[in-house]
Structures are given as structure tokens and as C-alpha cells.
Amino acid sequence: MKHRVSVVRTAEDIGRAVREAVDLLGGMERFAKEGGTYLVKPNLFTARTAEQGATTDSRIYMTVAEMLKELGAVPVIGECPASASYARPDLAFDGLDVKRICRESGVEFNVLDREPPVLVEYPDAEVVKEFWFPEFALECDGVVNVPKLKTHTLTQLTNAIKNLFGLQQGGSKSHHHVRTGNDAEMFSRLLVDLYQCIRPQVALNVVDAVVAMEGEGPTTGNPVDLGLVIAGEDALAVDMVATKLMGWEPLGVGTNFIAAERGLGPTSLDDVEVLGEAIKDVARPFRRPVTHSDGQMFIDARMPIVCDPDVCEGCGICAKVCPGDAIVIAGVPEFRDDRCIQCFCCMELCPKGALSVVRGG
């Protein structure tokens, strides 16, 4: 039986598009049960907005929450933002006004970084055989994954599979970058390890592709008015459809290739039934990050990071989040290339977008 993925135009009503995308798959009752409690996990890693292409649109994750409530289930919005790696998990939430939005809608909000961490062992993993997850992510009846469709300087794509990395608390994200030495292939394999580990908990994926991001994602790329909602039960199927919508070959993205290689979903788009809009009618070519501009699946050359002194405010966040301790703030950041592990976390979390990578000729 084919995996089913729905693609719906948002037009002027984003909430309606979310409902249609889920209804095409059989309705929320296929993925959740009355009386159950569900974690709704958007991408809220930074205070940059949905309109900038950086974070999940609140109208999407709140519509998901409303649909769960209508079913008689209990939705809980939750996230471990990247800002938690320097002990400020509320920075993104306050900047995006998430707590107020949830409060006014009568939906619980959970700062997952403050949940007790629970160890899950996965002996069949390739890179990391133990993961610590927030207790609630494991004890709830299921996770509705609500990613933002974006490019990513390290992994090319961040969408359904990569969004689950946001279930790693505080400094765990940095630890994983260091553990892989930030080899792009090893890190992509770690992401698929994590996905395999949490996969039984993922009930549904609903993608915000209203304003997506191309180029230097996941933070400082360019917004793309795509105007779509994508949904599906299988995260790999969703990511493969999303990749094709971006004008790329689905198995040319590392996490897609590795997950397909492990039998975690479809091995080609021939195994996917697309409902709603046909891919050819709504596809739009996306510009890749400069790190992947040669079209290779994984980065195979070191690339220096540079700072625009006219944009940088010297806040020091880049130095605080650097897993390799490779940045010294001297008015503006100075980089120790011998310690840089090429994770690009500094670029990802720079609030002003002052950092960029330089690809050699």
C-alpha cells in the first residue's frame, strides 16, 4: 500500500488548508483518539518569524490543536528551542508571543527543556544508541510534528525528520554536533537514528510551507511564498514530496537517502500517493545553501565563516552556542578555524544574520 501525502494550497485561509490536508488523509480521528493527550511540536527554535520563513506559523499549529480538541483529545504545544543551549529557552517563545497565543486559545504550552529527561536506548542505531527525550514527549499518546519547510546549511533540508531533533534538550544538541565531529553524513545518520528512536510516537506530520525558506537556511535564507500545507503519516514520505516540490531529487537529500536505505518509508516517489494538488502544479525551484551549491549530498570541504561587522552587534550568542569553543568575541566574533567543527550553529542562532559561510572556488 502506498504512503499518502496531501498537498493543499492555502489561498487566503490557512486554517482551512490545514483541515483539508488532514481530511484528505482520513481526518484527525485516524491519527488521534478521544481522551488522548498529544504533543504538538512546531519549529520554534528562534524568535525569527513565520513570515521570514524561519518558524512554524501559529495558525497552523493552533489549527492542529483545535482539531485535536474537537476530537475530544488534549493538545499540548511544546518545543525545545535552540536558544536553550545557552540556558534561555524562553527567548524564542517570548519573541514569538507563543504563550499568549496558547493562553488565549485555552491550549497548554510546555517548555520541554524543563521536563525531566528520560533515556531511550536504541541498540540498532548507527551513530548514537542512546537518546534523552523530554518525559512528556514519551508519555503522551502521540506527537503531531509541525515543521517549517526550509533549506539547511548542514543537511540541505530541514523538515519532518529534522524537526524531531528539536526534541533534544539544552546542550544535547551541541553534544550531538560534537559527537559526530560535525561530519555532514554522520550528523545526517544521527538524525535518522533519532527519528527511528522516536518514530513510534509520531502520529502525524503537518508541514508549514506557506512561507518557506531557500538559500542559507534555517535562519538567514530568503523567504519563499509557496502557499502550501503538506501532511502525511510517514515523515520520510512527507520529506520526499517536499523535496520534489523544491525542485530537487528526493534521494539527493542525505536524511531522505539514509532513511530510505534503512527501509523507514518509501524508496521512491512511486511509493507515494499525492492527494490534493499535483506536485508539478505547485513546485517551485529552491536555491540551495552555498554549502551544497555543488549539488553533492554531503559537504566534503571546509568552508570558513565570516562576520559582517556592519550587521553584528557583538551580542556573543555565537560564542555561547559554539560546541567547539571556536569563537572569541573581540567586539565582533573571531573564529579559530582549527577548532571549528563546521556545524554552523553560530550562523543558525545569530539574531541579526551577521554570519555567513564562504565557499572556495
C-alpha positions in Angstrom: 0.0 0.0 0.0 1.3 3.4 -0.9 2.2 6.1 1.6 -0.3 9.0 1.3 0.8 12.7 1.4 -1.6 15.6 0.9 -0.7 18.9 -0.6 -3.1 21.8 -0.3 -3.0 25.5 -1.4 -3.5 27.9 1.5 -5.1 30.7 -0.6 -6.5 33.2 2.0 -7.4 30.7 4.7 -4.5 28.8 6.3 -6.7 27.1 8.9 -9.0 25.7 6.2 -6.0 24.4 4.3 -4.7 22.5 7.4 -8.1 21.0 7.9 -8.4 20.0 4.2 -4.9 18.5 4.2 -5.7 16.3 7.3 -9.2 15.4 6.0 -7.7 14.2 2.7 -5.8 11.6 4.8 -8.9 10.4 6.6 -9.4 13.1 9.3 -7.7 13.6 12.6 -9.6 10.6 14.0 -7.2 8.4 12.0 -4.2 9.8 14.0 -5.5 10.6 17.4 -8.1 9.2 19.9 -10.7 10.8 22.1 -9.3 11.3 25.6 -5.7 11.1 24.4 -3.0 13.7 25.1 -0.9 14.8 22.2 2.3 16.9 21.9 2.0 19.4 19.0 5.7 20.0 18.1 6.3 23.1 15.8 9.6 24.6 14.8 10.1 27.5 17.3 13.9 27.4 17.5 14.3 31.2 17.2 12.4 34.4 17.6 12.5 35.0 13.8 9.0 34.8 12.4 7.0 32.6 10.2 6.7 35.5 7.7 10.5 35.5 7.5 10.4 31.8 6.7 12.1 30.7 9.9 9.5 29.3 12.3 6.1 27.5 12.1 3.1 29.7 11.6 1.0 29.8 14.7 -2.2 29.5 12.6 -1.0 26.0 11.5 -0.1 24.5 14.9 -3.1 26.1 16.6 -5.5 24.7 14.0 -3.9 21.3 14.6 -4.6 21.9 18.4 -8.2 22.9 17.6 -8.8 19.8 15.6 -7.5 17.6 18.5 -9.8 19.4 20.9 -12.8 18.9 18.6 -12.0 15.2 18.7 -12.0 15.2 22.5 -8.2 14.9 22.8 -5.9 17.2 24.7 -3.3 19.1 22.7 -0.1 20.5 24.3 2.2 22.8 22.3 5.8 22.1 23.2 9.3 22.7 21.9 13.0 22.6 22.9 14.3 25.8 21.2 17.9 26.1 20.2 18.3 29.1 22.5 18.0 26.6 25.4 21.6 25.5 24.6 22.7 28.8 26.3 20.0 28.5 29.1 17.4 30.8 27.6 14.6 28.6 26.3 12.0 31.4 26.7 13.8 33.7 24.3 12.1 32.3 21.2 8.8 31.8 22.9 8.6 35.4 24.2 9.7 36.8 20.9 7.0 34.8 19.0 4.4 35.5 21.7 3.6 31.8 21.8 2.5 31.7 25.4 -0.1 34.4 24.9 -1.5 32.7 21.8 -1.8 29.4 23.7 -3.3 31.0 26.8 -6.0 32.9 24.8 -6.9 29.7 22.9 -7.1 27.6 26.1 -4.2 25.3 25.0 -1.5 24.2 27.3 2.1 25.2 26.5 5.1 23.1 27.6 8.7 24.3 27.7 10.0 20.9 27.0 13.5 21.8 28.2 12.1 21.9 31.7 10.7 18.3 31.5 12.7 15.5 33.2 15.0 13.9 30.6 14.3 10.2 30.0 16.8 7.8 28.5 15.8 5.7 25.5 18.2 3.1 24.3 18.2 2.1 20.6 20.9 -0.6 20.0 20.3 -0.8 16.3 21.3 2.8 15.7 24.4 3.6 13.6 25.8 6.6 15.4 24.1 7.2 18.7 22.5 4.3 20.6 21.1 6.4 23.5 18.9 9.5 23.4 17.5 11.6 26.2 14.0 12.9 25.5 11.7 15.2 27.5 9.4 13.0 29.6 6.2 14.3 28.2 7.3 13.5 24.6 7.4 9.8 25.6 4.4 9.7 28.0 1.9 11.5 25.7 -0.3 9.4 23.4 1.5 10.7 20.3 3.4 13.6 18.7 2.0 15.7 15.9 5.1 17.0 14.2 4.5 20.5 12.6 7.8 21.6 10.9 8.6 24.5 8.7 9.9 23.8 5.2 13.4 25.2 4.9 16.8 24.7 3.5 19.7 24.0 5.9 23.4 24.8 5.6 24.5 21.4 7.0 21.8 19.0 6.0 20.3 20.7 2.9 16.8 20.2 4.1 15.0 20.7 7.5 11.5 19.4 7.5 9.7 16.5 9.1 12.7 14.3 10.1 15.0 17.1 11.1 12.3 18.9 13.1 12.3 16.0 15.6 15.9 17.0 16.5 14.1 19.7 18.4 13.1 17.1 21.0 16.7 17.2 22.3 17.0 19.3 25.4 19.5 22.1 26.2 23.1 21.2 25.5 22.2 17.8 24.0 22.0 19.4 20.5 25.6 20.7 20.9 26.7 17.3 22.2 25.4 15.6 19.1 27.2 18.0 16.9 30.5 17.4 18.7 29.9 13.6 18.8 29.7 13.5 15.0 32.6 15.8 14.6 30.2 17.6 12.5 30.7 15.4 9.6 27.6 16.1 7.5 27.0 12.4 6.7 27.5 11.3 10.3 25.2 14.0 11.5 22.5 13.1 9.0 22.8 9.5 10.1 22.4 10.6 13.7 19.2 12.5 12.8 17.8 9.3 11.2 18.9 7.3 14.4 16.9 9.8 16.4 13.9 9.5 14.0 14.0 5.7 14.3 14.0 6.0 18.1 11.0 8.4 18.4 9.2 7.2 15.2 6.6 5.1 17.1 5.4 8.2 18.9 4.9 10.3 15.7 1.2 10.2 14.8 1.1 12.8 12.0 3.2 15.4 10.2 1.7 18.7 9.1 4.2 21.0 7.3 4.1 24.8 7.2 5.1 25.5 3.6 3.1 28.8 3.5 6.3 30.9 3.6 9.2 28.6 3.2 12.9 29.4 3.1 15.6 28.9 0.5 19.3 29.6 0.4 21.1 30.0 3.7 18.5 28.3 5.9 17.4 27.6 8.5 17.7 31.2 9.7 19.1 33.7 7.3 17.9 32.4 3.9 15.3 34.1 1.8 11.6 33.7 2.3 9.6 31.8 -0.4 5.9 32.4 -0.8 5.0 28.8 -1.6 1.4 28.9 -0.1 1.1 25.3 0.8 0.3 22.9 3.6 1.7 19.4 3.3 0.6 16.5 5.5 1.2 12.8 5.9 1.6 10.0 8.4 5.1 9.0 7.3 7.8 11.6 7.8 10.1 10.3 5.1 7.2 10.3 2.5 6.4 13.9 3.6 10.1 14.9 3.2 10.4 13.3 -0.2 7.3 15.1 -1.5 8.6 18.4 0.0 12.0 17.9 -1.6 10.4 17.3 -5.0 8.3 20.5 -4.5 11.6 22.3 -4.1 12.8 21.1 -7.5 15.3 18.6 -6.0 15.7 14.9 -6.4 14.2 13.3 -3.2 17.0 10.9 -2.7 19.6 13.6 -3.2 19.0 14.8 0.4 21.0 12.9 3.0 18.4 12.2 5.6 15.9 11.1 2.9 18.5 8.7 1.3 19.6 7.2 4.7 16.0 6.7 5.9 15.0 5.1 2.6 18.1 2.9 2.8 17.0 1.7 6.2 13.5 0.9 5.0 11.8 3.6 7.1 9.4 4.6 4.4 9.1 4.9 0.6 12.2 4.3 -1.5 10.9 6.5 -4.3 8.0 8.8 -5.1 6.5 5.9 -7.0 5.6 4.5 -3.5 3.8 7.7 -2.6 0.2 8.7 -3.4 -0.1 12.5 -3.5 -3.5 13.8 -2.7 -4.8 17.3 -3.4 -2.5 19.4 -5.6 -0.3 17.7 -8.1 3.4 18.3 -7.4 4.0 19.6 -11.0 1.3 22.3 -10.5 2.8 23.8 -7.3 6.5 23.0 -7.4 9.0 25.9 -7.3 12.8 25.5 -7.6 14.6 26.4 -4.4 18.1 27.8 -4.2 20.4 25.5 -2.2 22.6 26.8 0.6 26.1 27.8 -0.6 27.5 24.8 1.3 25.6 22.5 -1.0 25.7 24.6 -4.2 27.7 21.9 -5.9 24.7 19.6 -5.7 26.6 17.0 -3.5 24.6 15.2 -0.9 27.1 15.8 1.9 29.6 18.6 2.4 33.2 17.5 1.6 35.2 20.7 2.1 35.8 23.0 5.0 34.4 26.5 4.5 35.3 29.5 6.6 32.6 31.6 8.4 32.8 35.3 8.1 31.1 38.1 10.0 29.6 41.3 8.5 30.8 44.0 11.1 28.1 46.4 9.9 25.4 44.0 10.9 26.9 42.3 14.0 26.0 43.8 17.4 28.6 41.9 19.4 25.9 40.1 21.5 28.2 37.0 21.9 25.4 34.4 21.3 27.5 32.8 18.6 30.3 32.1 21.1 27.9 30.8 23.7 26.3 28.2 21.3 29.6 27.1 19.6 30.1 23.4 20.5 33.8 23.6 19.5 34.5 26.7 21.6 35.9 28.1 18.4 34.7 31.7 18.7 36.1 34.6 20.7 34.2 37.9 20.9 36.5 40.9 20.4 33.9 43.5 19.5 32.9 41.2 16.7 33.5 37.4 16.6 36.8 36.0 15.7 37.0 32.4 14.5 39.6 29.7 15.4 39.5 27.6 12.3 41.4 24.8 13.9 38.6 24.3 16.4 35.6 24.9 14.2 33.6 21.7 13.6 31.5 23.2 10.7 28.2 22.7 12.5 27.1 26.3 11.5 25.2 26.7 14.8 26.6 30.2 15.1 25.0 31.1 11.8 21.8 29.4 12.8 21.4 31.3 16.0 22.8 34.7 15.2 19.8 37.0 15.9 21.0 39.6 13.3 22.0 37.2 10.5 25.5 38.7 10.5 27.4 35.4 9.8 27.8 33.6 6.5 29.8 30.8 5.0 32.3 31.3 2.2 32.7 28.5 -0.4 36.1 28.3 -2.0 36.4 28.2 -5.8 
